[in-house]
């Protein structure tokens, strides 16, 4: 009797159990079905017009869940590694600050009207506008320290402290005031500016770049002696972040010194040969991150107003006070030719306000 699934003519010859015998070794398990490249559409999908009987399965769909997860992890790792590499090789790095610029200096003598009054240092200071100023380095004070957008509070403090150190050493150090070479000042300068400083010291010139009095407050020891009374100081610092890579500090200070002729020797009690000499310095400093790390600064601009001095005084090497009992030398006033080309031959000069000179007293 024929089996229920056999054709009327019986099972095919030569194959026991009919055609199924040939595929019994093939197991159509789940993995086999998932790996199939072709997939038969469902009956509902085949109802559409001209619908093909089968569709090609995407390679991603033929992967198992574990393999899909592994491949996804590998892709994420590759993307992360590429991002890190491109970050290290990014052409748009943080802009570096420009190299140190040469210092631009302007020294302006302030000529007195009439005779410079003399007296003892204590009496002159007490009668002058500097009577409420701080004494010496105590008068050089720092503002409150606050971080900027790209510089921490510590870096801001380092910039201000270095600017103060330069200010004190260049304008209050007794050796510098007495005509010294400012060996304590030079190490504070950025290496790129040290050659300009050395040239200004060795061959000072009123050319806007090489007046050593733009760097230091100093007097000719053969002509002027600085009194032992401490100088009076008043002023302020301000700080600005000019770029993500640089800070600038502006210093505006007025220094008042008691000076006398060098030939007079040490001051004696009741001596009336002392006079006051006032110097206002406006200095702009720059600090990049290397400067802050190395305890350096760049002096970009220095404007000095000093008096009483004679107009036309040769003050590139030393400041030259008009001392007690003397008047300004009007014959040294420079002549300026407006038709000349190049750097103007005549220097700037101002008139010292009468109130800046303490009246003589007994």
Secondary structure, 3 states (H helix, E strand, C coil): CCCCCCCCCCCCCCCCCCHHHHHCCCCCCHHHHHHCCEEECCHHHHCCCCCCCEEECCHHHHCCHHHHHHHHHHHHHHHHHHHHHHHHCCCCCCCCCCCCCCCEEEEEEEECCCCCCCECHHHHHHHCHHHHCEEHHHHCCCCCCCCCCCCCHHHHHHHHHHHHHHHHHHHCCHHHHCCCCCHHHHCCECHHHHHHHHHHHHCCECCCCECHHHCCCCECCCCEEECCCCCEEEEEEEEEEEECCEEEEEEEEEEEEEEEEHHHCCCCCCCCCEEEEEEEEEEEEEEEHHHHHHCCEEEEEEEEEEECCCCCCCCCCCECCCCCCCCCCHHHCCCCCCCCCCCCCCCCEEECCHHHCCCCCC
